Amino acid sequence: MTLGCFALLFQMKERCKAGTKASLLNARDVVGLLAIYPPRRRRNEAEVLRQMQRRLAARQRDLNNRRRRLKINESKLSKN
């Protein structure tokens, strides 16, 4: 249980350091960052950051789509 608490603390510290540049940072991203030290397979920092950026972009795209769909549904309900 202590290890889990330390992991959450580390994740929150990383979110605070990243600020608005990575506001959607999650535990998987932190694991990706930690994959650099020591890596299971040879990956460099640029590859890990590129993968993280791709995931963050996909999350942001999904979030934008959900907001758009909610707005469309709300406008349909208000017309009825």
Secondary structure, DSSP 8 states (H G I E B T S, - for coil): -HHHHHHHHHHHHHHHHHGGGGTT--HHHHHHHHTTSS-SS---HHHHHHHHHHHHHHHHHHHHHHHHHHHHHHHHHHH-
